[in-house]
């Protein structure tokens, strides 16, 4: 894998009086802005991964409004440069999917750790952020579970409507039930507030009915 630095993501080099959090956040967002895939939001075309990252932050503010900076960074960087490793670069099988996801988590954590280092973060914080990005100790770690809640909420709010058009009902219901099972009670409360209409709403209701 080629090395990446903050220069690659067009971030401002750290100055002597600059705090690490805004530097790291700017570098992460600069990378998201390089995503060639676009989406239209309020009539404007934006890089999809930048939109995704902003959506994650919006749900984090609902799920954990007092979240510390290290959790904010881990959630903001969930899809860091994901488009560079497309799904079809691995076998289109269940095993291939899990290999792809595992590699992505490791790669994304490594790249973000480099940004944090160049932003002035200490080793302890870098280790914590990368552990969260890899979703370590998911069922035991409260912050990792918050990250998982956010990822599930963004899927339901931003991706599910398109997802259900591309797959058969049995698979969709299975994914919905699996997604629901990953979430906390607070995550469920927020998910039920997501406006859904038509077929997506029917499928969600059917999945939750068992």
N, CA, C and O of each residue as an XYZ file, in Angstrom:
840
protein
N       0.841     -1.184      0.000
C       0.000      0.000      0.000
C       0.880      1.239      0.000
O       1.811      1.311      0.803
N       0.631      2.213     -0.858
C       1.478      3.405     -0.904
C       1.287      4.252      0.332
O       0.190      4.293      0.890
N       2.339      4.936      0.776
C       2.199      5.784      1.954
C       1.376      7.019      1.637
O       1.391      7.513      0.509
N       0.660      7.513      2.628
C      -0.129      8.731      2.480
C       0.277      9.700      3.580
O       0.554      9.291      4.707
N       0.310     10.959      3.256
C       0.578     11.987      4.242
C      -0.507     13.036      4.146
O      -1.391     12.944      3.294
N      -0.448     14.020      5.004
C      -1.447     15.089      4.954
C      -1.376     15.867      3.652
O      -2.370     16.461      3.236
N      -0.232     15.874      3.010
C      -0.133     16.575      1.733
C      -1.004     15.917      0.687
O      -1.539     16.589     -0.194
N      -1.154     14.569      0.780
C      -1.964     13.848     -0.190
C      -3.425     14.264     -0.117
O      -4.131     14.216     -1.124
N      -3.888     14.672      1.061
C      -5.286     15.040      1.205
C      -5.467     16.554      1.240
O      -6.521     17.054      1.632
N      -4.421     17.282      0.824
C      -4.500     18.716      0.643
C      -4.866     19.446      1.935
O      -5.623     20.416      1.908
N      -4.332     18.981      3.060
C      -4.606     19.631      4.338
C      -3.557     20.696      4.603
O      -2.458     20.647      4.051
N      -3.899     21.660      5.453
C      -2.965     22.710      5.819
C      -1.917     22.149      6.773
O      -2.285     21.539      7.777
N      -0.634     22.329      6.502
C       0.394     21.829      7.407
C       0.215     22.416      8.795
O      -0.150     23.584      8.933
N       0.471     21.608      9.839
C       0.251     22.098     11.198
C       1.150     23.265     11.550
O       2.340     23.252     11.235
N       0.597     24.263     12.192
C       1.373     25.406     12.660
C       1.603     25.285     14.147
O       1.015     24.411     14.785
N       2.425     26.120     14.715
C       2.797     25.988     16.125
C       1.653     26.201     17.100
O       1.706     25.694     18.220
N       0.601     26.948     16.701
C      -0.477     27.254     17.625
C      -1.769     26.525     17.281
O      -2.797     26.768     17.913
N      -1.739     25.650     16.306
C      -2.948     24.966     15.867
C      -3.207     23.718     16.709
O      -2.297     22.928     16.959
N      -4.454     23.550     17.141
C      -4.840     22.378     17.918
C      -4.952     21.161     16.999
O      -5.258     21.312     15.817
N      -4.712     19.964     17.521
C      -4.706     18.775     16.663
C      -6.073     18.396     16.098
O      -6.160     17.919     14.966
N      -7.151     18.602     16.879
C      -8.459     18.145     16.394
C      -8.890     18.813     15.086
O      -9.215     18.101     14.136
N      -8.907     20.149     14.991
C      -9.324     20.748     13.715
C      -8.393     20.406     12.564
O      -8.839     20.326     11.419
N      -7.119     20.202     12.839
C      -6.187     19.802     11.784
C      -6.535     18.418     11.247
O      -6.624     18.210     10.037
N      -6.727     17.485     12.162
C      -7.050     16.122     11.748
C      -8.392     16.074     11.031
O      -8.525     15.394     10.014
N      -9.381     16.784     11.546
C     -10.703     16.803     10.922
C     -10.630     17.380      9.510
O     -11.264     16.855      8.595
N      -9.866     18.451      9.326
C      -9.729     19.061      8.007
C      -9.065     18.101      7.031
O      -9.462     18.025      5.868
N      -8.060     17.369      7.494
C      -7.368     16.426      6.624
C      -8.269     15.263      6.232
O      -8.245     14.808      5.089
N      -9.059     14.787      7.179
C      -9.999     13.696      6.894
C     -11.035     14.144      5.872
O     -11.322     13.420      4.919
N     -11.596     15.332      6.065
C     -12.611     15.830      5.135
C     -12.019     16.142      3.763
O     -12.688     15.979      2.743
N     -10.763     16.591      3.742
C     -10.121     16.850      2.455
C      -9.995     15.561      1.655
O     -10.136     15.565      0.432
N      -9.729     14.462      2.346
C      -9.671     13.165      1.670
C     -11.050     12.752      1.180
O     -11.191     12.285      0.049
N     -12.073     12.919      2.018
C     -13.440     12.597      1.588
C     -13.822     13.377      0.331
O     -14.530     12.861     -0.534
N     -13.356     14.607      0.236
C     -13.711     15.464     -0.890
C     -13.114     14.989     -2.207
O     -13.514     15.459     -3.272
N     -12.160     14.060     -2.148
C     -11.551     13.514     -3.358
C     -12.355     12.356     -3.955
O     -12.026     11.872     -5.038
N     -13.393     11.914     -3.269
C     -14.199     10.790     -3.756
C     -14.798     11.132     -5.123
O     -15.503     12.133     -5.249
N     -14.527     10.316     -6.150
C     -15.073     10.617     -7.480
C     -16.576     10.365     -7.604
O     -17.218     10.871     -8.525
N     -17.133      9.589     -6.685
C     -18.575      9.341     -6.709
C     -19.303     10.535     -6.108
O     -18.969     10.996     -5.016
N     -20.295     11.028     -6.830
C     -21.024     12.221     -6.387
C     -22.462     11.880     -6.018
O     -23.034     10.897     -6.491
N     -23.020     12.713     -5.170
C     -24.439     12.625     -4.846
C     -24.995     14.042     -4.821
O     -24.254     14.999     -4.602
N     -26.279     14.174     -5.041
C     -26.900     15.496     -5.075
C     -27.638     15.748     -3.774
O     -28.541     14.998     -3.404
N     -27.249     16.803     -3.087
C     -27.852     17.178     -1.810
C     -28.355     18.619     -1.926
O     -27.575     19.543     -2.156
N     -29.654     18.793     -1.765
C     -30.277     20.132     -1.859
C     -29.895     20.828     -3.160
O     -29.637     22.032     -3.180
N     -29.862     20.056     -4.245
C     -29.584     20.616     -5.557
C     -28.121     20.789     -5.887
O     -27.790     21.193     -7.001
N     -27.234     20.495     -4.954
C     -25.792     20.654     -5.180
C     -25.122     19.290     -5.229
O     -25.470     18.389     -4.466
N     -24.161     19.144     -6.128
C     -23.420     17.896     -6.262
C     -22.237     17.901     -5.297
O     -21.430     18.830     -5.299
N     -22.141     16.856     -4.473
C     -21.053     16.772     -3.494
C     -20.446     15.373     -3.539
O     -21.126     14.421     -3.923
N     -19.170     15.233     -3.150
C     -18.563     13.897     -3.082
C     -19.332     13.030     -2.085
O     -19.641     13.474     -0.980
N     -19.637     11.802     -2.477
C     -20.486     10.984     -1.622
C     -19.869     10.745     -0.250
O     -20.569     10.844      0.758
N     -18.578     10.434     -0.185
C     -17.985     10.124      1.111
C     -17.946     11.332      2.046
O     -17.971     11.168      3.266
N     -17.886     12.514      1.502
C     -17.979     13.708      2.346
C     -19.389     13.816      2.909
O     -19.571     14.104      4.092
N     -20.383     13.584      2.064
C     -21.769     13.572      2.521
C     -21.975     12.500      3.593
O     -22.611     12.751      4.617
N     -21.436     11.311      3.351
C     -21.575     10.205      4.307
C     -20.962     10.585      5.657
O     -21.568     10.355      6.703
N     -19.768     11.162      5.631
C     -19.076     11.542      6.863
C     -19.874     12.593      7.634
O     -19.982     12.517      8.858
N     -20.423     13.556      6.932
C     -21.222     14.594      7.584
C     -22.508     14.009      8.176
O     -22.974     14.444      9.229
N     -23.062     13.034      7.492
C     -24.260     12.354      7.993
C     -23.931     11.589      9.276
O     -24.720     11.574     10.220
N     -22.764     10.960      9.297
C     -22.320     10.240     10.492
C     -22.193     11.196     11.679
O     -22.628     10.884     12.788
N     -21.601     12.348     11.436
C     -21.445     13.335     12.503
C     -22.806     13.811     13.005
O     -22.997     13.992     14.207
N     -23.740     14.012     12.097
C     -25.079     14.467     12.487
C     -25.759     13.445     13.393
O     -26.416     13.813     14.367
N     -25.599     12.151     13.069
C     -26.206     11.127     13.911
C     -25.446     10.948     15.219
O     -26.049     10.614     16.239
N     -24.151     11.161     15.208
C     -23.400     11.110     16.459
C     -23.898     12.186     17.420
O     -24.005     11.945     18.622
N     -24.200     13.360     16.899
C     -24.691     14.453     17.742
C     -26.036     14.097     18.379
O     -26.352     14.582     19.465
N     -26.820     13.262     17.716
C     -28.075     12.797     18.295
C     -27.843     11.653     19.278
O     -28.467     11.585     20.337
N     -26.936     10.762     18.905
C     -26.696      9.558     19.719
C     -25.867      9.855     20.962
O     -26.137      9.315     22.035
N     -24.863     10.709     20.821
C     -23.985     11.029     21.951
C     -23.523     12.477     21.816
O     -22.396     12.728     21.388
N     -24.371     13.424     22.175
C     -24.044     14.844     21.953
C     -22.788     15.318     22.679
O     -22.200     16.327     22.288
N     -22.366     14.614     23.725
C     -21.161     15.003     24.469
C     -19.960     14.120     24.106
O     -19.037     13.976     24.908
N     -19.965     13.535     22.921
C     -18.888     12.632     22.514
C     -17.531     13.338     22.532
O     -17.431     14.497     22.129
N     -16.494     12.652     22.992
C     -15.152     13.240     22.999
C     -14.586     13.332     21.583
O     -15.083     12.686     20.661
N     -13.558     14.130     21.426
C     -12.980     14.356     20.094
C     -12.505     13.073     19.434
O     -12.653     12.913     18.222
N     -11.928     12.145     20.219
C     -11.404     10.932     19.581
C     -12.525     10.094     18.969
O     -12.321      9.446     17.943
N     -13.701     10.102     19.585
C     -14.834      9.375     19.010
C     -15.375     10.113     17.789
O     -15.779      9.485     16.811
N     -15.384     11.429     17.842
C     -15.821     12.218     16.686
C     -14.944     11.929     15.464
O     -15.450     11.788     14.351
N     -13.628     11.842     15.679
C     -12.714     11.577     14.568
C     -12.907     10.169     14.019
O     -12.927      9.971     12.804
N     -13.050      9.192     14.909
C     -13.224      7.807     14.460
C     -14.483      7.656     13.618
O     -14.483      6.940     12.616
N     -15.540      8.322     14.018
C     -16.799      8.237     13.278
C     -16.726      9.033     11.976
O     -17.267      8.606     10.956
N     -16.075     10.162     12.006
C     -15.942     10.974     10.791
C     -15.131     10.245      9.723
O     -15.322     10.480      8.529
N     -14.225      9.360     10.147
C     -13.295      8.697      9.220
C     -13.711      7.276      8.867
O     -12.895      6.516      8.346
N     -14.955      6.896      9.135
C     -15.366      5.511      8.943
C     -15.129      4.973      7.535
O     -14.789      3.799      7.383
N     -15.294      5.778      6.528
C     -15.119      5.307      5.140
C     -13.867      5.903      4.497
O     -13.845      6.136      3.289
N     -12.844      6.146      5.279
C     -11.689      6.875      4.776
C     -11.071      6.217      3.532
O     -10.573      5.093      3.594
N     -11.114      6.939      2.405
C     -10.593      6.479      1.103
C     -11.129      5.095      0.699
O     -10.430      4.329      0.035
N     -12.338      4.787      1.091
C     -12.900      3.472      0.786
C     -13.015      3.231     -0.713
O     -12.858      2.102     -1.177
N     -13.286      4.282     -1.463
C     -13.482      4.102     -2.912
C     -12.229      3.570     -3.604
O     -12.321      3.052     -4.717
N     -11.073      3.684     -2.979
C      -9.830      3.202     -3.582
C      -9.711      1.679     -3.543
O      -8.862      1.099     -4.220
N     -10.564      1.038     -2.746
C     -10.567     -0.437     -2.665
C     -11.992     -0.903     -2.934
O     -12.726     -1.200     -1.991
N     -12.401     -0.974     -4.198
C     -13.785     -1.336     -4.512
C     -14.125     -2.768     -4.079
O     -13.251     -3.627     -3.966
N     -15.403     -2.991     -3.845
C     -15.859     -4.322     -3.406
C     -15.433     -5.407     -4.378
O     -15.080     -6.505     -3.948
N     -15.456     -5.131     -5.690
C     -15.136     -6.168     -6.666
C     -13.641     -6.458     -6.781
O     -13.223     -7.256     -7.620
N     -12.837     -5.810     -5.937
C     -11.415     -6.166     -5.912
C     -11.184     -7.429     -5.081
O     -10.073     -7.957     -5.032
N     -12.240     -7.903     -4.435
C     -12.224     -9.163     -3.692
C     -13.290    -10.078     -4.282
O     -14.217     -9.595     -4.931
N     -13.180    -11.397     -4.072
C     -14.197    -12.322     -4.601
C     -15.599    -11.925     -4.154
O     -15.809    -11.534     -3.005
N     -16.548    -12.031     -5.066
C     -17.930    -11.636     -4.780
C     -18.655    -12.771     -4.071
O     -19.666    -13.283     -4.552
N     -18.121    -13.150     -2.929
C     -18.671    -14.203     -2.090
C     -18.776    -13.674     -0.662
O     -18.288    -12.586     -0.358
N     -19.407    -14.441      0.199
C     -19.520    -14.026      1.601
C     -18.133    -13.921      2.240
O     -17.839    -12.974      2.970
N     -17.288    -14.916      1.947
C     -15.920    -14.879      2.479
C     -15.173    -13.671      1.920
O     -14.469    -12.976      2.652
N     -15.330    -13.426      0.618
C     -14.676    -12.289     -0.007
C     -15.124    -10.977      0.602
O     -14.324    -10.057      0.772
N     -16.409    -10.889      0.931
C     -16.935     -9.670      1.558
C     -16.270     -9.418      2.912
O     -15.854     -8.297      3.208
N     -16.175    -10.449      3.718
C     -15.579    -10.280      5.036
C     -14.088     -9.964      4.942
O     -13.569     -9.198      5.754
N     -13.397    -10.541      3.967
C     -11.983    -10.210      3.762
C     -11.831     -8.745      3.362
O     -10.930     -8.050      3.833
N     -12.714     -8.294      2.498
C     -12.702     -6.898      2.044
C     -12.936     -5.950      3.223
O     -12.209     -4.971      3.384
N     -13.944     -6.237      4.041
C     -14.255     -5.388      5.176
C     -13.104     -5.359      6.181
O     -12.771     -4.306      6.724
N     -12.508     -6.509      6.419
C     -11.389     -6.572      7.364
C     -10.215     -5.740      6.866
O      -9.606     -4.993      7.632
N      -9.901     -5.871      5.584
C      -8.795     -5.092      5.024
C      -9.093     -3.600      5.079
O      -8.219     -2.800      5.413
N     -10.335     -3.222      4.750
C     -10.696     -1.806      4.789
C     -10.494     -1.216      6.174
O      -9.926     -0.133      6.309
N     -10.951     -1.913      7.201
C     -10.829     -1.395      8.559
C      -9.370     -1.190      8.945
O      -9.019     -0.184      9.561
N      -8.526     -2.146      8.579
C      -7.106     -2.029      8.903
C      -6.461     -0.886      8.123
O      -5.688     -0.107      8.681
N      -6.778     -0.790      6.845
C      -6.187      0.239      5.984
C      -6.632      1.636      6.426
O      -5.816      2.548      6.555
N      -7.928      1.786      6.655
C      -8.460      3.079      7.047
C      -7.861      3.534      8.378
O      -7.505      4.702      8.535
N      -7.751      2.622      9.320
C      -7.176      2.963     10.615
C      -5.716      3.390     10.469
O      -5.272      4.335     11.121
N      -4.982      2.699      9.621
C      -3.568      3.034      9.421
C      -3.413      4.423      8.804
O      -2.563      5.201      9.238
N      -4.214      4.733      7.812
C      -4.118      6.035      7.149
C      -4.513      7.174      8.082
O      -3.879      8.229      8.083
N      -5.549      6.963      8.867
C      -5.986      8.002      9.787
C      -4.979      8.171     10.920
O      -4.792      9.286     11.408
N      -4.335      7.106     11.344
C      -3.297      7.215     12.368
C      -2.159      8.116     11.884
O      -1.595      8.879     12.669
N      -1.825      8.033     10.614
C      -0.783      8.894     10.060
C      -1.204     10.360     10.099
O      -0.400     11.235     10.421
N      -2.452     10.619      9.773
C      -2.966     11.990      9.831
C      -2.921     12.514     11.261
O      -2.526     13.654     11.504
N      -3.328     11.675     12.198
C      -3.323     12.100     13.596
C      -1.911     12.394     14.089
O      -1.685     13.350     14.831
N      -0.975     11.567     13.667
C       0.416     11.785     14.051
C       0.913     13.129     13.529
O       1.561     13.881     14.257
N       0.614     13.427     12.281
C       1.066     14.680     11.677
C       0.281     15.882     12.199
O       0.718     17.024     12.057
N      -0.877     15.621     12.804
C      -1.665     16.705     13.393
C      -1.228     17.019     14.817
O      -1.654     18.019     15.395
N      -0.386     16.174     15.377
C       0.125     16.444     16.715
C      -0.489     15.635     17.831
O      -0.285     15.958     19.001
N      -1.242     14.584     17.506
C      -1.844     13.752     18.536
C      -0.813     12.827     19.176
O       0.165     12.432     18.541
N      -1.048     12.491     20.435
C      -0.172     11.559     21.136
C      -0.517     10.123     20.751
O      -1.570      9.858     20.171
N       0.381      9.207     21.082
C       0.222      7.811     20.691
C      -1.027      7.191     21.309
O      -1.715      6.405     20.657
N      -1.325      7.535     22.555
C      -2.484      6.949     23.229
C      -3.781      7.276     22.493
O      -4.635      6.405     22.325
N      -3.931      8.516     22.056
C      -5.148      8.909     21.344
C      -5.204      8.247     19.967
O      -6.270      7.821     19.524
N      -4.064      8.163     19.298
C      -4.040      7.488     17.985
C      -4.474      6.029     18.128
O      -5.253      5.521     17.322
N      -3.968      5.375     19.146
C      -4.325      3.971     19.367
C      -5.815      3.830     19.633
O      -6.456      2.900     19.143
N      -6.364      4.759     20.413
C      -7.789      4.690     20.729
C      -8.650      4.892     19.493
O      -9.614      4.154     19.288
N      -8.325      5.868     18.673
C      -9.102      6.138     17.464
C      -9.053      4.957     16.508
O     -10.083      4.564     15.960
N      -7.881      4.392     16.302
C      -7.768      3.276     15.363
C      -8.465      2.024     15.889
O      -8.995      1.238     15.103
N      -8.471      1.828     17.211
C      -9.212      0.697     17.776
C     -10.707      0.859     17.522
O     -11.395     -0.106     17.194
N     -11.200      2.076     17.676
C     -12.606      2.344     17.391
C     -12.920      2.118     15.921
O     -13.955      1.535     15.595
N     -12.058      2.561     15.041
C     -12.293      2.387     13.613
C     -12.322      0.919     13.213
O     -13.007      0.543     12.262
N     -11.581      0.096     13.938
C     -11.579     -1.347     13.669
C     -12.719     -2.056     14.397
O     -12.891     -3.267     14.263
N     -13.500     -1.291     15.172
C     -14.643     -1.815     15.927
C     -14.226     -2.922     16.889
O     -14.882     -3.960     16.973
N     -13.143     -2.698     17.604
C     -12.669     -3.676     18.572
C     -13.576     -3.692     19.800
O     -14.104     -2.657     20.206
N     -13.750     -4.876     20.387
C     -14.559     -5.046     21.605
C     -15.952     -4.455     21.446
O     -16.433     -3.721     22.310
N     -16.590     -4.785     20.331
C     -17.850     -4.140     19.973
C     -18.906     -4.247     21.063
O     -19.554     -3.249     21.380
N     -19.095     -5.409     21.637
C     -20.167     -5.588     22.611
C     -19.795     -5.129     24.017
O     -20.667     -4.952     24.868
N     -18.502     -4.936     24.258
C     -18.062     -4.527     25.592
C     -17.688     -3.045     25.682
O     -17.693     -2.473     26.771
N     -17.371     -2.433     24.565
C     -16.880     -1.061     24.559
C     -18.020     -0.110     24.188
O     -18.554     -0.182     23.081
N     -18.386      0.768     25.101
C     -19.530      1.661     24.869
C     -19.313      2.576     23.672
O     -20.239      2.804     22.893
N     -18.102      3.101     23.516
C     -17.846      4.017     22.401
C     -17.873      3.284     21.063
O     -18.346      3.829     20.066
N     -17.373      2.067     21.037
C     -17.443      1.286     19.804
C     -18.897      1.002     19.449
O     -19.267      1.010     18.275
N     -19.717      0.750     20.462
C     -21.130      0.505     20.204
C     -21.833      1.766     19.704
O     -22.741      1.680     18.877
N     -21.425      2.927     20.194
C     -21.975      4.183     19.669
C     -21.630      4.315     18.195
O     -22.476      4.688     17.382
N     -20.383      4.006     17.851
C     -19.961      4.053     16.451
C     -20.814      3.108     15.603
O     -21.227      3.461     14.498
N     -21.075      1.911     16.122
C     -21.901      0.951     15.383
C     -23.323      1.458     15.224
O     -23.915      1.309     14.155
N     -23.878      2.052     16.264
C     -25.213      2.640     16.159
C     -25.257      3.677     15.045
O     -26.177      3.684     14.227
N     -24.257      4.551     15.019
C     -24.211      5.607     14.008
C     -24.142      5.013     12.603
O     -24.856      5.458     11.704
N     -23.292      4.018     12.413
C     -23.169      3.387     11.088
C     -24.501      2.778     10.654
O     -24.891      2.905      9.493
N     -25.198      2.120     11.574
C     -26.484      1.504     11.247
C     -27.540      2.564     10.940
O     -28.343      2.395     10.023
N     -27.539      3.646     11.698
C     -28.510      4.715     11.462
C     -28.305      5.370     10.106
O     -29.275      5.674      9.413
N     -27.060      5.590      9.724
C     -26.790      6.195      8.420
C     -27.193      5.241      7.299
O     -27.709      5.676      6.269
N     -26.962      3.953      7.491
C     -27.414      2.979      6.489
C     -28.925      3.055      6.312
O     -29.413      3.125      5.184
N     -29.661      3.043      7.402
C     -31.123      3.057      7.320
C     -31.646      4.363      6.732
O     -32.622      4.362      5.983
N     -31.008      5.459      7.065
C     -31.488      6.774      6.623
C     -31.034      7.119      5.209
O     -31.787      7.714      4.439
N     -29.805      6.746      4.871
C     -29.204      7.270      3.646
C     -29.009      6.234      2.548
O     -28.886      6.601      1.380
N     -28.977      4.943      2.892
C     -28.620      3.914      1.914
C     -29.685      2.853      1.704
O     -29.699      2.188      0.668
N     -30.572      2.686      2.667
C     -31.519      1.581      2.601
C     -32.484      1.684      1.425
O     -32.788      0.675      0.788
N     -32.962      2.872      1.134
C     -33.932      3.037      0.046
C     -33.378      2.532     -1.280
O     -34.103      1.916     -2.060
N     -32.094      2.789     -1.543
C     -31.467      2.288     -2.765
C     -31.147      0.807     -2.652
O     -31.295      0.058     -3.618
N     -30.710      0.386     -1.476
C     -30.349     -1.014     -1.238
C     -31.526     -1.941     -1.519
O     -31.359     -2.999     -2.125
N     -32.711     -1.542     -1.078
C     -33.859     -2.443     -1.219
C     -34.278     -2.618     -2.679
O     -34.960     -3.586     -3.015
N     -33.880     -1.699     -3.536
C     -34.200     -1.824     -4.953
C     -33.299     -2.824     -5.666
O     -33.621     -3.281     -6.763
N     -32.180     -3.161     -5.050
C     -31.158     -3.966     -5.705
C     -31.104     -5.410     -5.223
O     -30.315     -6.205     -5.733
N     -31.956     -5.764     -4.222
C     -31.876     -7.104     -3.640
C     -33.270     -7.675     -3.433
O     -34.255     -6.941     -3.354
N     -33.332     -9.003     -3.346
C     -34.625     -9.656     -3.130
C     -35.066     -9.490     -1.685
O     -34.265     -9.181     -0.803
N     -36.343     -9.701     -1.464
C     -36.926     -9.415     -0.162
C     -36.297    -10.235      0.960
O     -36.064     -9.704      2.046
N     -36.022    -11.487      0.728
C     -35.456    -12.332      1.777
C     -34.121    -11.787      2.271
O     -33.860    -11.745      3.473
N     -33.286    -11.373      1.333
C     -31.987    -10.816      1.719
C     -32.164     -9.502      2.460
O     -31.481     -9.247      3.452
N     -33.078     -8.667      1.981
C     -33.308     -7.371      2.616
C     -33.771     -7.552      4.059
O     -33.271     -6.882      4.963
N     -34.715     -8.446      4.275
C     -35.224     -8.674      5.627
C     -34.123     -9.200      6.540
O     -34.037     -8.819      7.707
N     -33.290    -10.072      6.003
C     -32.179    -10.588      6.799
C     -31.208     -9.493      7.202
O     -30.745     -9.455      8.341
N     -30.898     -8.598      6.263
C     -29.987     -7.482      6.549
C     -30.602     -6.534      7.575
O     -29.913     -6.065      8.481
N     -31.883     -6.254      7.434
C     -32.544     -5.364      8.384
C     -32.535     -5.944      9.793
O     -32.265     -5.231     10.759
N     -32.827     -7.232      9.912
C     -32.840     -7.865     11.237
C     -31.436     -7.911     11.831
O     -31.259     -7.727     13.035
N     -30.450     -8.153     10.992
C     -29.071     -8.165     11.469
C     -28.654     -6.762     11.917
O     -28.011     -6.595     12.953
N     -29.028     -5.766     11.127
C     -28.719     -4.376     11.481
C     -29.358     -4.010     12.810
O     -28.711     -3.415     13.672
N     -30.618     -4.363     12.978
C     -31.330     -4.059     14.220
C     -30.653     -4.733     15.414
O     -30.560     -4.154     16.496
N     -30.188     -5.951     15.203
C     -29.543     -6.690     16.284
C     -28.215     -6.102     16.717
O     -27.755     -6.377     17.825
N     -27.590     -5.300     15.872
C     -26.304     -4.674     16.199
C     -26.471     -3.429     17.069
O     -25.511     -2.947     17.669
N     -27.684     -2.921     17.128
C     -27.903     -1.600     17.719
C     -28.335     -1.675     19.182
O     -28.863     -2.689     19.637
N     -28.099     -0.584     19.906
C     -28.540     -0.455     21.284
C     -29.993      0.017     21.327
O     -30.593      0.334     20.300
N     -30.536      0.056     22.534
C     -31.902      0.553     22.687
C     -32.023      2.002     22.223
O     -33.005      2.374     21.580
N     -31.024      2.815     22.550
C     -31.050      4.216     22.095
C     -30.941      4.284     20.575
O     -31.581      5.126     19.946
N     -30.145      3.415     19.988
C     -30.057      3.355     18.537
C     -31.395      3.007     17.920
O     -31.773      3.569     16.892
N     -32.126      2.070     18.550
C     -33.454      1.705     18.060
C     -34.404      2.900     18.109
O     -35.176      3.129     17.177
N     -34.341      3.655     19.196
C     -35.208      4.829     19.332
C     -34.974      5.821     18.195
O     -35.920      6.351     17.613
N     -33.711      6.060     17.891
C     -33.390      6.998     16.811
C     -33.782      6.423     15.453
O     -34.227      7.164     14.575
N     -33.626      5.127     15.270
C     -33.985      4.496     13.995
C     -35.479      4.624     13.729
O     -35.891      4.838     12.589
N     -36.278      4.497     14.758
C     -37.728      4.591     14.592
C     -38.180      6.007     14.269
O     -39.326      6.216     13.871
N     -37.287      6.984     14.437
C     -37.601      8.367     14.085
C     -37.269      8.696     12.629
O     -37.616      9.771     12.140
N     -36.598      7.772     11.937
C     -36.234      8.014     10.539
C     -37.493      7.943      9.670
O     -38.194      6.932      9.698
N     -37.788      8.975      8.913
C     -38.990      8.926      8.068
C     -38.820      7.953      6.903
O     -37.859      8.041      6.140
N     -39.758      7.034      6.782
C     -39.756      6.079      5.672
C     -41.148      6.015      5.090
O     -42.141      6.170      5.801
N     -41.215      5.786      3.789
C     -42.496      5.677      3.110
C     -42.462      4.499      2.147
O     -41.391      3.994      1.809
N     -43.628      4.068      1.710
C     -43.719      3.051      0.679
C     -43.070      1.742      1.062
O     -43.183      1.275      2.196
N     -42.377      1.150      0.078
C     -41.793     -0.174      0.273
C     -40.738     -0.212      1.380
O     -40.752     -1.153      2.173
N     -39.819      0.766      1.479
C     -38.861      0.722      2.595
C     -39.557      0.625      3.954
O     -39.124     -0.141      4.814
N     -40.625      1.389      4.155
C     -41.363      1.345      5.418
C     -41.993     -0.026      5.622
O     -41.948     -0.568      6.726
N     -42.580     -0.594      4.568
C     -43.209     -1.910      4.666
C     -42.190     -2.981      5.030
O     -42.465     -3.851      5.856
N     -41.022     -2.917      4.419
C     -39.989     -3.905      4.699
C     -39.468     -3.779      6.121
O     -39.234     -4.787      6.789
N     -39.285     -2.559      6.586
C     -38.833     -2.358      7.964
C     -39.843     -2.908      8.949
O     -39.476     -3.595      9.902
N     -41.107     -2.612      8.726
C     -42.149     -3.109      9.620
C     -42.203     -4.639      9.608
O     -42.404     -5.271     10.645
N     -42.023     -5.218      8.434
C     -42.050     -6.675      8.312
C     -40.840     -7.300      9.021
O     -40.963     -8.330      9.684
N     -39.683     -6.671      8.873
C     -38.475     -7.190      9.513
C     -38.608     -7.148     11.035
O     -38.223     -8.095     11.720
N     -39.149     -6.059     11.558
C     -39.266     -5.913     13.009
C     -40.389     -6.776     13.589
O     -40.400     -7.077     14.783
N     -41.332     -7.167     12.729
C     -42.427     -8.035     13.196
C     -41.942     -9.456     13.414
O     -42.619    -10.250     14.066
N     -40.751     -9.790     12.863
C     -40.186    -11.119     13.064
C     -40.428    -12.057     11.917
O     -40.001    -13.211     11.963
